[in-house]
Amino acid sequence: MTRIFTSIALLASLGAVAGCSSETIDSADIKTRGIAALIEVKAENESSSRVYVKLLAGGSSSNTSVILGNGDQLTATANGETKKLSADGEGEYLANFATGAADTEFVVAFERDDGDNAPNSVGKLPPPFTVGAIDPKSRAADDVLITWDPSGSDSITIKVDGDCIKSVSDIKTSDTGSYNLTKDKLEAWESQKEDTCDVRVQIWRTRSGAADTAWDNESRMTMVQVRAVKFQSAP
């Protein structure tokens, strides 16, 4: 056990120093307590959602991905349906469900032939919402009022990006149903100051689930509804 974690820590440290691509380790070589599970359930509409799990060895910011082997598997259950997650990259696992309804409960389970299971990572989706249309705006003259309905009590994060403007990420606000993006926050690239382009606004409504306590204590489960709207941004 000590030898395994020493090796993982050394690999992660060397990777960070050298700036190299991520390392991998087989799940057979590490105990459940040493795996950080980063779980996200995301719905983009009321009839579909995606369960995504990233497995890391050495904590949530490690660059060492855990590849499932030795009969280990991840499953997700919602509305009485259980699906096995499929690999979608190094240490990344996915499953799709035909629901995105409010308060749908998802249970993500880690099952092992040899070792501790982590059967009970649980979270409920926040309520879906609709984003209001936005009329064309001038970057020099207009604030942008972003609206969504219904309002709620979950966490809201907004991201704004477009071809001619600098992205604005991680705008945190309360779930009141509106946010005023002031004109000083929309900045065009120097070479495109006179351009008109489409700008996309993404709104993330997020609530926390509970990762199974058998995982590394830096594990987390996040439940998300995300919606987007575009508007035209002129000089």
ChimeraX commands (.cxc) that place a marker at each C-alpha (Angstrom):
marker #1 position 0.00,0.00,0.00 radius 0.5
marker #1 position 2.71,2.48,1.04 radius 0.5
marker #1 position 4.76,1.51,-1.98 radius 0.5
marker #1 position 1.80,2.09,-4.34 radius 0.5
marker #1 position 1.01,5.55,-3.02 radius 0.5
marker #1 position 4.68,6.55,-3.02 radius 0.5
marker #1 position 4.92,5.60,-6.67 radius 0.5
marker #1 position 1.76,7.53,-7.53 radius 0.5
marker #1 position 2.91,10.63,-5.71 radius 0.5
marker #1 position 6.29,10.45,-7.45 radius 0.5
marker #1 position 4.70,10.05,-10.90 radius 0.5
marker #1 position 2.35,12.99,-10.30 radius 0.5
marker #1 position 5.22,15.13,-9.04 radius 0.5
marker #1 position 7.47,14.32,-11.98 radius 0.5
marker #1 position 4.59,15.00,-14.40 radius 0.5
marker #1 position 3.91,18.41,-12.88 radius 0.5
marker #1 position 7.58,19.37,-13.00 radius 0.5
marker #1 position 8.13,18.19,-16.55 radius 0.5
marker #1 position 4.78,19.46,-17.85 radius 0.5
marker #1 position 4.19,16.11,-19.52 radius 0.5
marker #1 position 0.90,14.42,-20.36 radius 0.5
marker #1 position -1.01,12.56,-17.68 radius 0.5
marker #1 position 0.07,9.21,-16.28 radius 0.5
marker #1 position -2.21,6.20,-15.86 radius 0.5
marker #1 position -2.54,3.40,-13.32 radius 0.5
marker #1 position -4.64,0.23,-13.39 radius 0.5
marker #1 position -7.39,0.16,-10.78 radius 0.5
marker #1 position -6.17,-3.30,-9.71 radius 0.5
marker #1 position -3.07,-1.60,-8.30 radius 0.5
marker #1 position -4.82,0.86,-6.00 radius 0.5
marker #1 position -7.36,0.68,-3.22 radius 0.5
marker #1 position -10.70,2.46,-3.41 radius 0.5
marker #1 position -9.62,4.94,-0.72 radius 0.5
marker #1 position -6.82,6.09,-3.04 radius 0.5
marker #1 position -9.13,6.93,-5.97 radius 0.5
marker #1 position -10.69,10.38,-6.31 radius 0.5
marker #1 position -13.98,10.12,-8.21 radius 0.5
marker #1 position -15.09,13.35,-9.90 radius 0.5
marker #1 position -18.74,12.71,-10.80 radius 0.5
marker #1 position -20.92,15.02,-12.87 radius 0.5
marker #1 position -24.52,14.48,-13.94 radius 0.5
marker #1 position -25.45,17.09,-16.57 radius 0.5
marker #1 position -28.78,17.71,-18.29 radius 0.5
marker #1 position -29.12,20.04,-21.27 radius 0.5
marker #1 position -32.87,19.48,-21.60 radius 0.5
marker #1 position -35.68,17.76,-19.71 radius 0.5
marker #1 position -35.40,14.48,-21.62 radius 0.5
marker #1 position -31.70,13.62,-21.51 radius 0.5
marker #1 position -28.72,13.70,-19.19 radius 0.5
marker #1 position -25.15,12.45,-19.12 radius 0.5
marker #1 position -23.30,10.80,-16.25 radius 0.5
marker #1 position -19.56,11.49,-16.42 radius 0.5
marker #1 position -16.96,10.10,-14.02 radius 0.5
marker #1 position -13.25,10.96,-13.97 radius 0.5
marker #1 position -11.06,8.71,-11.80 radius 0.5
marker #1 position -7.77,10.05,-10.44 radius 0.5
marker #1 position -5.12,8.60,-8.15 radius 0.5
marker #1 position -3.58,10.98,-5.63 radius 0.5
marker #1 position -6.38,13.52,-5.21 radius 0.5
marker #1 position -8.72,15.64,-7.32 radius 0.5
marker #1 position -5.92,17.73,-8.88 radius 0.5
marker #1 position -3.69,14.75,-9.76 radius 0.5
marker #1 position -2.61,14.06,-13.35 radius 0.5
marker #1 position -2.65,10.28,-12.78 radius 0.5
marker #1 position -5.78,8.71,-14.30 radius 0.5
marker #1 position -7.18,5.40,-13.06 radius 0.5
marker #1 position -8.06,2.87,-15.77 radius 0.5
marker #1 position -10.62,0.27,-14.72 radius 0.5
marker #1 position -9.34,-3.29,-14.82 radius 0.5
marker #1 position -9.55,-6.63,-12.99 radius 0.5
marker #1 position -13.36,-6.73,-13.25 radius 0.5
marker #1 position -13.87,-3.28,-11.69 radius 0.5
marker #1 position -16.82,-1.34,-13.11 radius 0.5
marker #1 position -18.91,1.80,-12.69 radius 0.5
marker #1 position -22.69,1.81,-12.97 radius 0.5
marker #1 position -25.32,4.52,-12.73 radius 0.5
marker #1 position -28.98,4.15,-11.83 radius 0.5
marker #1 position -31.84,6.60,-12.42 radius 0.5
marker #1 position -35.61,6.05,-12.61 radius 0.5
marker #1 position -35.13,2.34,-11.99 radius 0.5
marker #1 position -32.72,1.91,-14.93 radius 0.5
marker #1 position -29.11,0.84,-14.35 radius 0.5
marker #1 position -26.38,1.32,-16.96 radius 0.5
marker #1 position -22.72,0.37,-17.03 radius 0.5
marker #1 position -20.49,3.37,-17.78 radius 0.5
marker #1 position -18.32,3.05,-20.87 radius 0.5
marker #1 position -14.74,4.29,-21.25 radius 0.5
marker #1 position -14.44,7.64,-23.07 radius 0.5
marker #1 position -10.78,8.45,-22.53 radius 0.5
marker #1 position -8.09,7.74,-19.97 radius 0.5
marker #1 position -9.86,7.35,-16.66 radius 0.5
marker #1 position -13.09,8.86,-18.07 radius 0.5
marker #1 position -16.41,6.99,-18.08 radius 0.5
marker #1 position -19.85,7.92,-19.47 radius 0.5
marker #1 position -23.47,6.83,-19.60 radius 0.5
marker #1 position -26.52,8.59,-21.09 radius 0.5
marker #1 position -30.04,8.59,-19.68 radius 0.5
marker #1 position -33.36,9.65,-21.20 radius 0.5
marker #1 position -34.32,11.99,-18.37 radius 0.5
marker #1 position -33.39,15.46,-17.20 radius 0.5
marker #1 position -36.34,16.14,-14.90 radius 0.5
marker #1 position -36.15,18.04,-11.64 radius 0.5
marker #1 position -35.07,16.05,-8.61 radius 0.5
marker #1 position -34.30,12.90,-10.59 radius 0.5
marker #1 position -32.04,10.89,-8.29 radius 0.5
marker #1 position -28.88,9.34,-9.69 radius 0.5
marker #1 position -26.86,6.68,-7.87 radius 0.5
marker #1 position -23.34,5.96,-9.12 radius 0.5
marker #1 position -21.73,2.73,-7.90 radius 0.5
marker #1 position -18.18,1.38,-8.08 radius 0.5
marker #1 position -18.13,-2.41,-7.98 radius 0.5
marker #1 position -14.99,-4.48,-7.48 radius 0.5
marker #1 position -14.18,-8.18,-7.58 radius 0.5
marker #1 position -11.33,-7.57,-5.15 radius 0.5
marker #1 position -11.47,-4.58,-2.81 radius 0.5
marker #1 position -13.92,-2.16,-1.22 radius 0.5
marker #1 position -16.98,-1.18,-3.23 radius 0.5
marker #1 position -18.24,2.41,-3.32 radius 0.5
marker #1 position -21.92,1.76,-4.06 radius 0.5
marker #1 position -23.67,4.92,-2.99 radius 0.5
marker #1 position -22.71,8.22,-4.62 radius 0.5
marker #1 position -26.07,9.98,-4.72 radius 0.5
marker #1 position -27.38,13.27,-6.11 radius 0.5
marker #1 position -30.58,14.85,-7.44 radius 0.5
marker #1 position -30.80,17.07,-10.51 radius 0.5
marker #1 position -31.77,20.69,-9.90 radius 0.5
marker #1 position -34.90,21.95,-11.72 radius 0.5
marker #1 position -34.69,22.63,-15.47 radius 0.5
marker #1 position -35.17,26.18,-16.72 radius 0.5
marker #1 position -35.61,28.25,-19.87 radius 0.5
marker #1 position -33.34,31.13,-20.87 radius 0.5
marker #1 position -34.95,34.30,-22.20 radius 0.5
marker #1 position -34.11,35.61,-25.68 radius 0.5
marker #1 position -31.66,38.54,-25.87 radius 0.5
marker #1 position -31.99,41.29,-28.47 radius 0.5
marker #1 position -28.89,42.55,-30.37 radius 0.5
marker #1 position -26.67,44.74,-28.21 radius 0.5
marker #1 position -23.97,47.35,-28.60 radius 0.5
marker #1 position -20.84,46.70,-26.55 radius 0.5
marker #1 position -20.26,50.43,-26.16 radius 0.5
marker #1 position -23.79,51.39,-25.11 radius 0.5
marker #1 position -25.75,48.44,-23.73 radius 0.5
marker #1 position -25.78,46.27,-20.68 radius 0.5
marker #1 position -27.04,42.72,-21.30 radius 0.5
marker #1 position -29.88,41.48,-19.10 radius 0.5
marker #1 position -29.75,37.69,-18.87 radius 0.5
marker #1 position -32.96,36.05,-17.65 radius 0.5
marker #1 position -34.11,32.53,-16.88 radius 0.5
marker #1 position -37.32,30.97,-15.61 radius 0.5
marker #1 position -38.18,29.66,-13.14 radius 0.5
marker #1 position -35.84,31.04,-10.50 radius 0.5
marker #1 position -34.74,28.79,-7.65 radius 0.5
marker #1 position -32.35,28.28,-4.77 radius 0.5
marker #1 position -29.41,26.50,-6.40 radius 0.5
marker #1 position -26.02,27.88,-7.43 radius 0.5
marker #1 position -25.79,29.74,-10.76 radius 0.5
marker #1 position -22.65,30.13,-12.87 radius 0.5
marker #1 position -22.61,32.05,-16.15 radius 0.5
marker #1 position -20.08,31.90,-19.01 radius 0.5
marker #1 position -20.03,34.28,-21.98 radius 0.5
marker #1 position -18.00,33.75,-25.15 radius 0.5
marker #1 position -17.97,34.76,-28.80 radius 0.5
marker #1 position -15.76,35.05,-31.89 radius 0.5
marker #1 position -14.99,38.74,-31.44 radius 0.5
marker #1 position -14.97,39.11,-27.65 radius 0.5
marker #1 position -12.84,37.89,-24.79 radius 0.5
marker #1 position -14.51,35.08,-22.83 radius 0.5
marker #1 position -15.97,35.85,-19.43 radius 0.5
marker #1 position -15.99,32.71,-17.26 radius 0.5
marker #1 position -17.16,31.72,-13.79 radius 0.5
marker #1 position -19.61,34.55,-13.16 radius 0.5
marker #1 position -21.24,33.50,-9.87 radius 0.5
marker #1 position -24.68,34.82,-8.97 radius 0.5
marker #1 position -27.78,33.89,-7.01 radius 0.5
marker #1 position -30.66,31.96,-8.58 radius 0.5
marker #1 position -33.02,34.95,-8.76 radius 0.5
marker #1 position -33.94,34.55,-12.44 radius 0.5
marker #1 position -31.84,37.41,-13.82 radius 0.5
marker #1 position -28.32,38.78,-14.05 radius 0.5
marker #1 position -27.24,42.11,-15.51 radius 0.5
marker #1 position -24.03,41.76,-17.52 radius 0.5
marker #1 position -22.70,45.30,-17.60 radius 0.5
marker #1 position -21.18,46.62,-20.83 radius 0.5
marker #1 position -17.71,46.94,-19.26 radius 0.5
marker #1 position -17.53,43.13,-19.02 radius 0.5
marker #1 position -17.80,42.62,-22.79 radius 0.5
marker #1 position -14.42,43.41,-24.28 radius 0.5
marker #1 position -13.62,42.88,-27.94 radius 0.5
marker #1 position -10.24,41.71,-29.14 radius 0.5
marker #1 position -8.14,44.64,-30.37 radius 0.5
marker #1 position -8.20,43.40,-33.97 radius 0.5
marker #1 position -12.01,42.94,-33.89 radius 0.5
marker #1 position -13.22,46.07,-32.12 radius 0.5
marker #1 position -15.33,47.06,-35.13 radius 0.5
marker #1 position -16.73,43.57,-35.72 radius 0.5
marker #1 position -20.22,42.26,-35.03 radius 0.5
marker #1 position -20.45,38.65,-33.91 radius 0.5
marker #1 position -22.68,36.12,-32.17 radius 0.5
marker #1 position -22.11,35.81,-28.44 radius 0.5
marker #1 position -23.15,32.70,-26.52 radius 0.5
marker #1 position -24.32,32.81,-22.92 radius 0.5
marker #1 position -24.27,29.57,-20.92 radius 0.5
marker #1 position -26.06,29.28,-17.58 radius 0.5
marker #1 position -25.22,26.43,-15.21 radius 0.5
marker #1 position -27.63,25.64,-12.37 radius 0.5
marker #1 position -25.70,23.43,-9.97 radius 0.5
marker #1 position -26.25,21.53,-6.75 radius 0.5
marker #1 position -23.97,19.14,-4.88 radius 0.5
marker #1 position -24.54,15.44,-4.51 radius 0.5
marker #1 position -22.68,13.20,-2.05 radius 0.5
marker #1 position -19.79,11.02,-3.18 radius 0.5
marker #1 position -19.56,7.64,-1.45 radius 0.5
marker #1 position -17.30,7.82,1.60 radius 0.5
marker #1 position -15.30,4.81,0.42 radius 0.5
marker #1 position -13.65,7.00,-2.24 radius 0.5
marker #1 position -10.74,9.40,-1.62 radius 0.5
marker #1 position -12.05,12.29,0.48 radius 0.5
marker #1 position -11.42,14.75,-2.38 radius 0.5
marker #1 position -14.11,13.01,-4.44 radius 0.5
marker #1 position -17.20,15.00,-5.38 radius 0.5
marker #1 position -20.55,14.67,-7.13 radius 0.5
marker #1 position -22.08,17.60,-9.01 radius 0.5
marker #1 position -25.59,17.80,-10.46 radius 0.5
marker #1 position -26.11,20.32,-13.27 radius 0.5
marker #1 position -28.76,21.79,-15.55 radius 0.5
marker #1 position -27.16,23.85,-18.33 radius 0.5
marker #1 position -28.84,26.05,-20.94 radius 0.5
marker #1 position -27.55,28.48,-23.57 radius 0.5
marker #1 position -28.70,31.46,-25.63 radius 0.5
marker #1 position -27.06,33.54,-28.35 radius 0.5
marker #1 position -27.31,37.23,-29.15 radius 0.5
marker #1 position -25.62,39.57,-31.62 radius 0.5
marker #1 position -22.92,41.85,-30.24 radius 0.5
marker #1 position -22.07,44.99,-32.23 radius 0.5
marker #1 position -19.39,47.65,-31.53 radius 0.5
marker link #1:1,2 radius 0.2
marker link #1:2,3 radius 0.2
marker link #1:3,4 radius 0.2
marker link #1:4,5 radius 0.2
marker link #1:5,6 radius 0.2
marker link #1:6,7 radius 0.2
marker link #1:7,8 radius 0.2
marker link #1:8,9 radius 0.2
marker link #1:9,10 radius 0.2
marker link #1:10,11 radius 0.2
marker link #1:11,12 radius 0.2
marker link #1:12,13 radius 0.2
marker link #1:13,14 radius 0.2
marker link #1:14,15 radius 0.2
marker link #1:15,16 radius 0.2
marker link #1:16,17 radius 0.2
marker link #1:17,18 radius 0.2
marker link #1:18,19 radius 0.2
marker link #1:19,20 radius 0.2
marker link #1:20,21 radius 0.2
marker link #1:21,22 radius 0.2
marker link #1:22,23 radius 0.2
marker link #1:23,24 radius 0.2
marker link #1:24,25 radius 0.2
marker link #1:25,26 radius 0.2
marker link #1:26,27 radius 0.2
marker link #1:27,28 radius 0.2
marker link #1:28,29 radius 0.2
marker link #1:29,30 radius 0.2
marker link #1:30,31 radius 0.2
marker link #1:31,32 radius 0.2
marker link #1:32,33 radius 0.2
marker link #1:33,34 radius 0.2
marker link #1:34,35 radius 0.2
marker link #1:35,36 radius 0.2
marker link #1:36,37 radius 0.2
marker link #1:37,38 radius 0.2
marker link #1:38,39 radius 0.2
marker link #1:39,40 radius 0.2
marker link #1:40,41 radius 0.2
marker link #1:41,42 radius 0.2
marker link #1:42,43 radius 0.2
marker link #1:43,44 radius 0.2
marker link #1:44,45 radius 0.2
marker link #1:45,46 radius 0.2
marker link #1:46,47 radius 0.2
marker link #1:47,48 radius 0.2
marker link #1:48,49 radius 0.2
marker link #1:49,50 radius 0.2
marker link #1:50,51 radius 0.2
marker link #1:51,52 radius 0.2
marker link #1:52,53 radius 0.2
marker link #1:53,54 radius 0.2
marker link #1:54,55 radius 0.2
marker link #1:55,56 radius 0.2
marker link #1:56,57 radius 0.2
marker link #1:57,58 radius 0.2
marker link #1:58,59 radius 0.2
marker link #1:59,60 radius 0.2
marker link #1:60,61 radius 0.2
marker link #1:61,62 radius 0.2
marker link #1:62,63 radius 0.2
marker link #1:63,64 radius 0.2
marker link #1:64,65 radius 0.2
marker link #1:65,66 radius 0.2
marker link #1:66,67 radius 0.2
marker link #1:67,68 radius 0.2
marker link #1:68,69 radius 0.2
marker link #1:69,70 radius 0.2
marker link #1:70,71 radius 0.2
marker link #1:71,72 radius 0.2
marker link #1:72,73 radius 0.2
marker link #1:73,74 radius 0.2
marker link #1:74,75 radius 0.2
marker link #1:75,76 radius 0.2
marker link #1:76,77 radius 0.2
marker link #1:77,78 radius 0.2
marker link #1:78,79 radius 0.2
marker link #1:79,80 radius 0.2
marker link #1:80,81 radius 0.2
marker link #1:81,82 radius 0.2
marker link #1:82,83 radius 0.2
marker link #1:83,84 radius 0.2
marker link #1:84,85 radius 0.2
marker link #1:85,86 radius 0.2
marker link #1:86,87 radius 0.2
marker link #1:87,88 radius 0.2
marker link #1:88,89 radius 0.2
marker link #1:89,90 radius 0.2
marker link #1:90,91 radius 0.2
marker link #1:91,92 radius 0.2
marker link #1:92,93 radius 0.2
marker link #1:93,94 radius 0.2
marker link #1:94,95 radius 0.2
marker link #1:95,96 radius 0.2
marker link #1:96,97 radius 0.2
marker link #1:97,98 radius 0.2
marker link #1:98,99 radius 0.2
marker link #1:99,100 radius 0.2
marker link #1:100,101 radius 0.2
marker link #1:101,102 radius 0.2
marker link #1:102,103 radius 0.2
marker link #1:103,104 radius 0.2
marker link #1:104,105 radius 0.2
marker link #1:105,106 radius 0.2
marker link #1:106,107 radius 0.2
marker link #1:107,108 radius 0.2
marker link #1:108,109 radius 0.2
marker link #1:109,110 radius 0.2
marker link #1:110,111 radius 0.2
marker link #1:111,112 radius 0.2
marker link #1:112,113 radius 0.2
marker link #1:113,114 radius 0.2
marker link #1:114,115 radius 0.2
marker link #1:115,116 radius 0.2
marker link #1:116,117 radius 0.2
marker link #1:117,118 radius 0.2
marker link #1:118,119 radius 0.2
marker link #1:119,120 radius 0.2
marker link #1:120,121 radius 0.2
marker link #1:121,122 radius 0.2
marker link #1:122,123 radius 0.2
marker link #1:123,124 radius 0.2
marker link #1:124,125 radius 0.2
marker link #1:125,126 radius 0.2
marker link #1:126,127 radius 0.2
marker link #1:127,128 radius 0.2
marker link #1:128,129 radius 0.2
marker link #1:129,130 radius 0.2
marker link #1:130,131 radius 0.2
marker link #1:131,132 radius 0.2
marker link #1:132,133 radius 0.2
marker link #1:133,134 radius 0.2
marker link #1:134,135 radius 0.2
marker link #1:135,136 radius 0.2
marker link #1:136,137 radius 0.2
marker link #1:137,138 radius 0.2
marker link #1:138,139 radius 0.2
marker link #1:139,140 radius 0.2
marker link #1:140,141 radius 0.2
marker link #1:141,142 radius 0.2
marker link #1:142,143 radius 0.2
marker link #1:143,144 radius 0.2
marker link #1:144,145 radius 0.2
marker link #1:145,146 radius 0.2
marker link #1:146,147 radius 0.2
marker link #1:147,148 radius 0.2
marker link #1:148,149 radius 0.2
marker link #1:149,150 radius 0.2
marker link #1:150,151 radius 0.2
marker link #1:151,152 radius 0.2
marker link #1:152,153 radius 0.2
marker link #1:153,154 radius 0.2
marker link #1:154,155 radius 0.2
marker link #1:155,156 radius 0.2
marker link #1:156,157 radius 0.2
marker link #1:157,158 radius 0.2
marker link #1:158,159 radius 0.2
marker link #1:159,160 radius 0.2
marker link #1:160,161 radius 0.2
marker link #1:161,162 radius 0.2
marker link #1:162,163 radius 0.2
marker link #1:163,164 radius 0.2
marker link #1:164,165 radius 0.2
marker link #1:165,166 radius 0.2
marker link #1:166,167 radius 0.2
marker link #1:167,168 radius 0.2
marker link #1:168,169 radius 0.2
marker link #1:169,170 radius 0.2
marker link #1:170,171 radius 0.2
marker link #1:171,172 radius 0.2
marker link #1:172,173 radius 0.2
marker link #1:173,174 radius 0.2
marker link #1:174,175 radius 0.2
marker link #1:175,176 radius 0.2
marker link #1:176,177 radius 0.2
marker link #1:177,178 radius 0.2
marker link #1:178,179 radius 0.2
marker link #1:179,180 radius 0.2
marker link #1:180,181 radius 0.2
marker link #1:181,182 radius 0.2
marker link #1:182,183 radius 0.2
marker link #1:183,184 radius 0.2
marker link #1:184,185 radius 0.2
marker link #1:185,186 radius 0.2
marker link #1:186,187 radius 0.2
marker link #1:187,188 radius 0.2
marker link #1:188,189 radius 0.2
marker link #1:189,190 radius 0.2
marker link #1:190,191 radius 0.2
marker link #1:191,192 radius 0.2
marker link #1:192,193 radius 0.2
marker link #1:193,194 radius 0.2
marker link #1:194,195 radius 0.2
marker link #1:195,196 radius 0.2
marker link #1:196,197 radius 0.2
marker link #1:197,198 radius 0.2
marker link #1:198,199 radius 0.2
marker link #1:199,200 radius 0.2
marker link #1:200,201 radius 0.2
marker link #1:201,202 radius 0.2
marker link #1:202,203 radius 0.2
marker link #1:203,204 radius 0.2
marker link #1:204,205 radius 0.2
marker link #1:205,206 radius 0.2
marker link #1:206,207 radius 0.2
marker link #1:207,208 radius 0.2
marker link #1:208,209 radius 0.2
marker link #1:209,210 radius 0.2
marker link #1:210,211 radius 0.2
marker link #1:211,212 radius 0.2
marker link #1:212,213 radius 0.2
marker link #1:213,214 radius 0.2
marker link #1:214,215 radius 0.2
marker link #1:215,216 radius 0.2
marker link #1:216,217 radius 0.2
marker link #1:217,218 radius 0.2
marker link #1:218,219 radius 0.2
marker link #1:219,220 radius 0.2
marker link #1:220,221 radius 0.2
marker link #1:221,222 radius 0.2
marker link #1:222,223 radius 0.2
marker link #1:223,224 radius 0.2
marker link #1:224,225 radius 0.2
marker link #1:225,226 radius 0.2
marker link #1:226,227 radius 0.2
marker link #1:227,228 radius 0.2
marker link #1:228,229 radius 0.2
marker link #1:229,230 radius 0.2
marker link #1:230,231 radius 0.2
marker link #1:231,232 radius 0.2
marker link #1:232,233 radius 0.2
marker link #1:233,234 radius 0.2
marker link #1:234,235 radius 0.2
view
